[in-house]
């Protein structure tokens, strides 16, 4: 009987060791998942990519010139102010420069939307494909809160194009596009 109880004691001790090791491994996995979640929440777009062949090939935005447009000697300025003869309370929102990004599987959608916005009087600095691993909820105009009039301009864009569902302040990684407004198209975007 003592042999059997000694044997049972050793089996129980082995089981406890395995459970401790499994518990430690599970705790380490939980910590790793927590760290990844915190990083993702701090910068939800840290894993986005701009696909080759797009018009944005570096963090600086270049202005795309169409064949009917002459290049200007000065860059598009986000700080253009309304005419002095207009009251600031009644002045219409300025049409500030846009960057259009396609976060859908539809090829050429950013170019198509950029043409639509240009036809509507909005200056489009560039367009490109965009992938956000965390997903953008709906088509959105992200405005740069540090640019005067950017939010009002984004709201005016949304009013002109109701397929833009939301207007929100830009998140950190959109600053690389150097644009007062960045429009990200999602599958809910309709070109009509």
C-alpha positions in Angstrom: 0.0 0.0 0.0 2.8 2.4 0.8 4.3 1.7 -2.7 1.1 2.6 -4.2 0.6 5.8 -2.3 4.2 6.8 -3.1 3.5 6.2 -6.7 0.3 8.2 -6.5 2.2 11.1 -4.8 4.7 11.2 -7.7 2.0 11.2 -10.3 0.2 14.0 -8.5 3.4 16.0 -8.2 4.1 15.5 -12.0 0.6 16.6 -12.8 1.0 19.7 -10.7 4.3 20.6 -12.4 2.6 20.2 -15.9 -0.3 22.4 -14.8 2.2 25.1 -13.5 4.1 25.0 -16.8 0.8 25.2 -18.8 -0.4 28.0 -16.6 2.8 30.0 -17.1 2.7 29.4 -20.9 -0.9 30.6 -20.9 -0.1 33.7 -18.9 2.8 34.5 -21.3 0.5 34.1 -24.3 -2.1 36.4 -22.6 0.6 39.1 -22.0 1.7 38.8 -25.7 -1.9 39.2 -26.9 -2.4 42.2 -24.5 0.7 43.9 -25.9 -0.4 43.5 -29.5 -3.9 44.8 -28.6 -2.5 47.9 -26.9 -0.2 48.6 -29.9 -3.1 48.2 -32.3 -5.4 50.4 -30.3 -2.7 53.2 -30.0 -2.2 53.3 -33.8 -5.0 51.4 -35.6 -3.3 52.0 -39.0 0.2 51.0 -38.3 0.0 48.1 -40.6 -1.5 49.9 -43.7 0.1 49.6 -47.0 0.1 51.7 -50.1 0.2 49.4 -53.1 2.9 49.7 -55.9 1.7 51.7 -58.9 -0.3 54.1 -56.8 0.3 57.9 -57.0 1.7 58.1 -53.5 5.1 56.5 -53.4 6.5 58.3 -50.4 5.2 60.0 -47.3 5.2 63.3 -49.2 2.2 63.9 -51.4 2.8 65.0 -54.9 0.2 66.8 -56.9 -1.1 64.9 -59.9 -1.3 67.1 -63.0 -3.9 66.2 -65.7 -3.3 66.9 -69.3 -5.7 69.9 -69.3 -4.2 71.4 -66.2 -1.1 73.6 -66.0 1.2 73.1 -63.0 1.1 76.0 -60.7 4.3 77.6 -59.4 3.0 77.4 -55.8 1.9 74.3 -53.9 -1.7 73.7 -52.9 -2.1 75.7 -49.6 -4.3 74.4 -46.9 -4.3 77.8 -45.2 -6.1 79.8 -47.9 -8.5 82.2 -46.2 -11.9 83.5 -47.3 -12.2 86.9 -48.9 -12.1 89.9 -46.6 -15.5 91.1 -48.0 -17.2 87.9 -46.7 -18.2 87.5 -43.1 -16.6 84.5 -41.5 -20.0 83.4 -40.2 -21.6 83.4 -43.6 -18.6 82.5 -45.7 -18.9 79.1 -47.4 -16.4 76.5 -46.5 -13.2 76.4 -48.5 -12.6 73.5 -50.8 -9.2 72.3 -49.3 -7.0 69.8 -51.0 -7.8 66.1 -50.8 -6.0 62.8 -50.9 -8.3 59.9 -51.9 -7.4 56.4 -50.7 -9.1 53.2 -51.9 -9.6 50.6 -49.0 -11.7 48.3 -51.2 -11.1 45.4 -53.6 -12.5 47.6 -56.5 -9.6 48.4 -58.9 -9.4 52.1 -59.8 -12.0 53.3 -57.4 -9.6 56.0 -55.9 -8.9 57.4 -59.4 -12.6 57.4 -60.2 -13.6 59.1 -57.0 -10.7 61.6 -57.4 -12.1 62.5 -60.8 -15.6 62.9 -59.4 -14.3 65.2 -56.6 -12.2 67.2 -59.1 -15.3 67.6 -61.3 -17.1 68.9 -58.2 -14.5 71.7 -57.7 -12.3 69.9 -55.1 -8.5 70.0 -55.6 -7.2 66.4 -55.4 -3.5 66.2 -54.6 -3.3 62.5 -55.2 -5.0 59.1 -54.9 -3.8 55.6 -54.1 -4.8 52.2 -52.9 -4.8 51.7 -49.1 -5.0 48.7 -46.9 -6.0 49.0 -43.3 -5.8 45.6 -41.4 -8.1 46.9 -38.7 -10.8 48.0 -41.2 -12.3 51.4 -41.7 -16.0 51.3 -40.7 -17.4 53.4 -43.6 -16.3 55.9 -46.2 -14.9 58.8 -44.2 -13.3 62.2 -44.7 -10.5 62.5 -42.2 -9.6 66.2 -41.6 -6.4 67.5 -40.1 -7.4 69.4 -36.9 -4.3 71.5 -37.0 -5.4 73.1 -40.3 -7.7 76.0 -40.0 -11.0 75.3 -41.8 -10.3 71.6 -42.5 -13.2 70.3 -40.5 -15.7 72.7 -42.2 -14.2 71.8 -45.6 -14.6 68.1 -44.8 -18.2 68.7 -43.7 -18.9 70.6 -47.0 -17.4 67.7 -49.0 -19.7 65.3 -47.1 -22.7 67.5 -47.8 -21.8 67.6 -51.5 -21.2 63.8 -51.6 -23.5 62.0 -49.1 -21.8 58.7 -49.9 -19.1 60.0 -47.5 -20.7 58.7 -44.3 -18.5 60.3 -41.6 -16.2 63.2 -40.9 -13.6 62.5 -38.3 -10.2 64.0 -37.2 -7.2 62.3 -38.7 -5.5 59.5 -36.8 -1.7 59.7 -36.5 -0.6 57.6 -39.5 -2.6 59.8 -41.9 -0.3 62.7 -41.2 2.2 61.1 -43.7 -0.1 62.2 -46.6 0.3 65.9 -45.7 -3.2 66.8 -46.7 -5.9 68.8 -44.9 -8.4 66.1 -45.8 -7.9 62.4 -46.5 -10.9 60.5 -47.9 -10.8 56.8 -47.3 -13.2 54.8 -49.5 -14.7 51.6 -48.1 -17.1 49.1 -49.7 -20.1 51.3 -48.9 -18.8 54.0 -51.2 -21.1 54.6 -54.2 -19.9 56.6 -57.2 -23.5 57.7 -58.0 
